[in-house]
Amino acid sequence: MIAVYSSFFFLLISSVHSTPTISFTPQTLNRSGDTVTIQWTGVESPSDLDWLGIYSPPESPHDHFIGYKFLSDSPDWQTGSGAISLPLTNLRSDYSFRIFRWTQSEINRKHKDHDHNPLPGTRHLLTESNRLKFRLNRPDQIHLSYTDTVNEMRVMFVTGDGEERLARYGEAKERLNNTVTARGVSYERERMCHAPANTTIGWRDPGWTFDAVMKSLKPGVKYYYQVGSESKGWSEIHSFVSRNDDSDQTLAFMFGDMGCSTPYRTFIRGEEESLSTVKWILRDIKSLGNDKAAIVSHIGDISYAKGYSWIWDEFFHQIEPIASKDPYHVCIGNHEYDWPMQPWKPDWAAYVYGKDSGGECGVPYSVKFNMPGNSSEAKVRNLYYSYDMGSVHFVYISTETEFLKGGKQYSFIKSDLESVNRSKTPFVVVQGHRPMYTTSTKGSDIAVRVKMIEHLEPLFVENNVTVALWGHVHRYERFCPISNNTCGERWHGSPVHLVIGMAGKETQPIWEPRPNHPDVPIFPQPARSMYRGGEFGYTRLVADKERLTISYVGNHDGEVHDVVEILASGEVISGGSDDDGKDSSLGSKSEFEVLWYIEGASVMVLGMVLGYLIGFFSRRKREGAGSSNTGRWIQVKNEEET
């Protein structure tokens, strides 16, 4: 009898003081984006501060997690058991999971993430999982770009080792008869220039980035391709439409400052709105059908990794559905490049160029992308270049490296603009990160804008640049045809400037306040600013030799909220209305609709028109609410960073 009671007492004590356990299913993931479910039991007296750490590689120190989730994210957490599911990206090393107890008394207000939230403590480890593996080392992060040769297409991708990889391609899935060897490169932590990129917390092995050029492509033809090798495995088969030098049509998706979302909390903020931007662009790509070539322009502040290297992996996984189909072109922003000891930092820019790259100093940007041209400075490349597509000549510039008269970049811009064949490409679109014109009041950028107007604007005016696109300010804003801060009637000699940094980064700017009442939170829209948007989104550019149309698509509904049409003759037709109240930019069936919407997409056209008209009348209603002297008033949140 005593033995029976002893056994019962032991079982009772064991149930009260159970040991936490953690497991996950499946045990192996096949590819990036596959979902794992982590389960736990036996967490005594659960607290809403108990948390799940996500680690890769598994031997990382406790405070070197790549991300975390609070156990309270599970509906059943208060029972001491629960489960959390999340998709994982292949970081070319195994994962593991750990559960920690964190108490209120242990919160360290000095140990914070980028949003100033305390990072979780690691003093009390409750349990740790086995290793989670990815089954294959197949190529990931596939993205395309143009080269300097019209009948080529570059493809880049990432693997876990530097063994030989190939790209094979052809006009049919079953006949990928053309093969080219890819060149692989990697980089070490020692190349990073500052924390956190050069610390063990921010650094993870970036794998090998491979670069292959598919050559001798027929113009305007759909090609299929895949990358990899027989021994290591091949990617899925993707497709693209080759560039057609004889076509007048230009289709582009353009934005800045997107970043990416992560399925976990981490040291920096995930940009949730970037998911909507990708979703709507994918919708538009699908609407184009299988025979339309398009490009993507991401003009700076790309992943917002800020020295936490695995964020680049998350970013490329997020954009791969777009970038594996359409060329993805970039220019450098402050969050890719800036660091305290950068080579070009004149006295007037002492408070402009800081440490926004998190110590990356342009290295991941230079390895992971390979744009046309061969521009470089201090081993950082992809700074300035150009190419033609259809009726548009696209120019990309760097606002983070020297752009003043007498420098290499200035000479490139001058020579490039002077050599444009306007009979072939009547429209010229220049893109850079920091804006030359904006009604944002971010003071530290004023010096850059002054120098850009002094040195670069004369080149734009003299060479009849059509449109200048900028990021950095996380809003959409469109200006009149403008030069020297003065509106013109035509774009000949007065480019149309647009700020398009609204693709995902959540912090927003403060607009110019009323001159006589700077402390009153009302921000009248100056006459030079034709439209200011308060939501996230992207722009679509459509052009032929007669007309270039830029549309601003909002993320909350996927509809068009602003349109500007620019004619080769010089006329600029704003997205507003003319005197009789009719929409002057849409009217009858235009080249915009003919180029963009293929047969069967009439529903989308109708949605675009209705969305635009609703936005237009809403805007007119807002205008009517303000006084006749101050015009359009838009209230916005405070700016935190760009």
NORRATA-V707534 format. One record per pair of residues at least 6 apart in sequence whose ideal C-beta (glycine too) atoms are under 6 Angstrom apart, sorted by the first residue. I is the first residue (numbers start at 1). GAP is how many residues later the second one is. If there is no record, write none. Layout:
# NORRATA-V707534
I;GAP / I;GAP
This chain:
# NORRATA-V707534
18;24 / 19;23 / 20;22 / 20;23 / 20;106 / 20;107 / 21;20 / 21;21 / 22;18 / 22;77 / 22;105 / 22;107 / 23;16 / 24;12 / 24;14 / 25;12 / 28;105 / 28;107 / 29;105 / 30;105 / 32;57 / 32;58 / 32;108 / 32;285 / 33;54 / 35;50 / 35;52 / 36;52 / 37;46 / 37;48 / 38;46 / 38;59 / 39;44 / 40;59 / 41;40 / 43;37 / 46;31 / 46;32 / 46;34 / 48;24 / 49;53 / 50;21 / 50;51 / 51;17 / 51;19 / 51;49 / 51;69 / 52;17 / 52;47 / 53;12 / 53;15 / 53;45 / 54;11 / 54;12 / 54;13 / 54;210 / 55;10 / 55;41 / 56;10 / 56;35 / 56;37 / 56;39 / 57;36 / 58;36 / 58;38 / 58;73 / 62;60 / 63;59 / 64;137 / 66;244 / 67;197 / 67;199 / 68;52 / 68;197 / 69;15 / 69;195 / 71;6 / 71;11 / 73;11 / 74;8 / 74;9 / 74;10 / 76;6 / 86;177 / 87;176 / 89;224 / 89;225 / 89;228 / 90;44 / 90;50 / 91;219 / 91;222 / 92;68 / 92;115 / 94;37 / 94;39 / 95;37 / 96;33 / 96;35 / 97;32 / 98;30 / 99;27 / 99;28 / 100;22 / 100;24 / 100;25 / 101;23 / 101;25 / 102;18 / 102;19 / 106;15 / 107;11 / 108;10 / 109;9 / 111;8 / 112;6 / 113;6 / 113;154 / 114;154 / 114;155 / 115;154 / 136;97 / 137;23 / 137;95 / 138;95 / 138;97 / 139;18 / 139;20 / 139;88 / 139;89 / 139;96 / 140;18 / 141;16 / 141;17 / 141;175 / 142;15 / 142;178 / 142;182 / 143;13 / 143;180 / 143;185 / 144;9 / 144;11 / 144;96 / 144;183 / 145;9 / 145;182 / 145;184 / 146;181 / 146;226 / 146;241 / 147;7 / 147;66 / 147;225 / 148;224 / 150;93 / 150;95 / 151;66 / 152;61 / 152;63 / 153;61 / 154;59 / 155;12 / 155;57 / 156;55 / 157;53 / 157;70 / 158;49 / 158;51 / 159;48 / 159;49 / 160;47 / 162;22 / 162;46 / 165;17 / 165;45 / 165;63 / 165;64 / 166;13 / 166;15 / 166;63 / 167;13 / 167;15 / 167;45 / 167;60 / 168;8 / 168;11 / 169;7 / 169;9 / 169;45 / 169;54 / 169;56 / 170;6 / 170;7 / 170;8 / 173;51 / 173;64 / 180;32 / 182;28 / 182;29 / 182;30 / 183;28 / 184;24 / 184;26 / 185;24 / 186;22 / 187;176 / 187;180 / 189;9 / 189;14 / 191;172 / 192;6 / 192;167 / 193;146 / 193;166 / 193;168 / 194;145 / 194;165 / 195;164 / 196;6 / 196;111 / 196;162 / 197;110 / 197;161 / 197;162 / 197;163 / 198;161 / 202;105 / 202;106 / 203;106 / 204;105 / 204;106 / 206;103 / 209;158 / 209;159 / 211;159 / 217;25 / 219;25 / 220;24 / 221;21 / 222;17 / 222;19 / 222;68 / 223;17 / 224;13 / 224;15 / 225;13 / 226;8 / 226;9 / 226;11 / 227;8 / 228;6 / 228;7 / 238;86 / 240;85 / 241;52 / 247;143 / 248;142 / 248;143 / 248;296 / 248;297 / 249;141 / 249;295 / 249;346 / 250;139 / 250;140 / 250;141 / 250;142 / 250;293 / 251;43 / 251;291 / 252;43 / 252;289 / 253;28 / 253;43 / 253;285 / 254;43 / 254;215 / 254;285 / 254;287 / 255;245 / 255;248 / 255;283 / 256;43 / 256;44 / 256;215 / 256;244 / 256;245 / 257;44 / 257;214 / 257;217 / 257;244 / 257;246 / 257;248 / 258;16 / 258;19 / 258;245 / 258;246 / 259;12 / 259;15 / 259;45 / 259;245 / 259;246 / 260;14 / 260;43 / 260;54 / 260;55 / 260;58 / 261;9 / 261;11 / 261;13 / 261;14 / 262;8 / 262;52 / 267;41 / 268;38 / 271;233 / 271;234 / 273;231 / 273;263 / 273;282 / 274;230 / 276;279 / 277;226 / 277;227 / 277;261 / 280;278 / 281;41 / 282;39 / 287;314 / 287;317 / 289;309 / 294;32 / 295;32 / 295;94 / 296;30 / 296;32 / 297;32 / 297;134 / 298;32 / 299;32 / 299;132 / 299;134 / 299;172 / 300;31 / 300;33 / 300;133 / 300;171 / 301;32 / 301;34 / 302;28 / 303;8 / 303;9 / 303;12 / 304;31 / 305;6 / 305;7 / 306;52 / 307;51 / 307;52 / 307;53 / 312;52 / 330;39 / 331;65 / 331;100 / 332;66 / 332;68 / 333;100 / 334;22 / 335;21 / 335;22 / 336;21 / 336;26 / 336;29 / 337;20 / 337;25 / 337;63 / 338;15 / 338;16 / 338;18 / 338;19 / 339;16 / 339;18 / 339;22 / 340;15 / 342;11 / 343;35 / 344;57 / 344;58 / 345;8 / 348;99 / 351;93 / 352;92 / 352;95 / 352;96 / 362;18 / 366;14 / 366;15 / 369;13 / 371;11 / 371;14 / 372;13 / 372;15 / 373;12 / 375;8 / 375;9 / 377;24 / 383;15 / 383;18 / 384;13 / 384;14 / 384;25 / 384;28 / 385;11 / 386;9 / 386;30 / 387;7 / 388;37 / 391;34 / 391;35 / 391;36 / 391;152 / 391;153 / 391;154 / 392;33 / 392;35 / 392;37 / 392;151 / 393;27 / 393;32 / 393;35 / 394;35 / 395;35 / 396;35 / 397;35 / 399;33 / 399;34 / 399;35 / 403;6 / 404;51 / 405;50 / 413;46 / 414;45 / 417;42 / 417;46 / 420;8 / 426;119 / 426;142 / 427;39 / 427;116 / 427;121 / 428;37 / 428;38 / 429;38 / 430;35 / 430;38 / 431;38 / 433;38 / 433;39 / 434;11 / 434;14 / 434;38 / 435;35 / 435;37 / 435;64 / 436;13 / 436;16 / 437;42 / 437;60 / 438;35 / 438;61 / 439;72 / 439;73 / 439;87 / 439;90 / 440;33 / 440;69 / 441;69 / 441;71 / 460;35 / 461;22 / 461;32 / 464;28 / 465;30 / 466;25 / 466;100 / 467;29 / 468;27 / 468;29 / 469;29 / 469;31 / 470;29 / 471;30 / 472;29 / 472;170 / 473;26 / 473;28 / 473;36 / 474;27 / 474;28 / 474;31 / 474;33 / 474;34 / 475;27 / 475;34 / 476;26 / 476;57 / 476;76 / 477;22 / 477;52 / 477;55 / 478;20 / 478;52 / 478;53 / 479;18 / 479;49 / 479;50 / 480;7 / 480;48 / 480;50 / 481;7 / 481;10 / 481;13 / 481;15 / 481;91 / 482;12 / 482;46 / 483;11 / 487;41 / 488;6 / 490;80 / 491;75 / 491;79 / 491;81 / 492;78 / 500;39 / 502;34 / 502;35 / 503;35 / 507;132 / 507;133 / 507;134 / 508;128 / 508;129 / 509;130 / 510;129 / 511;12 / 513;10 / 514;10 / 522;111 / 524;106 / 524;107 / 524;109 / 525;7 / 525;106 / 525;107 / 530;44 / 531;31 / 532;102 / 533;19 / 535;19 / 535;21 / 536;19 / 537;16 / 537;17 / 537;18 / 538;15 / 539;11 / 539;13 / 540;11 / 541;9 / 542;7 / 542;50 / 542;53 / 542;54 / 544;47 / 546;22 / 547;18 / 547;20 / 547;44 / 548;18 / 549;16 / 549;43 / 550;14 / 551;9 / 551;12 / 552;9 / 552;10 / 553;7 / 554;7 / 559;52 / 560;48 / 560;51 / 560;52 / 561;54 / 562;13 / 563;12 / 563;22 / 564;10 / 564;11 / 565;8 / 565;20 / 566;6 / 573;11 / 573;12 / 575;10 / 577;6 / 578;6 / 593;12 / 597;8 / 623;9 / 626;7
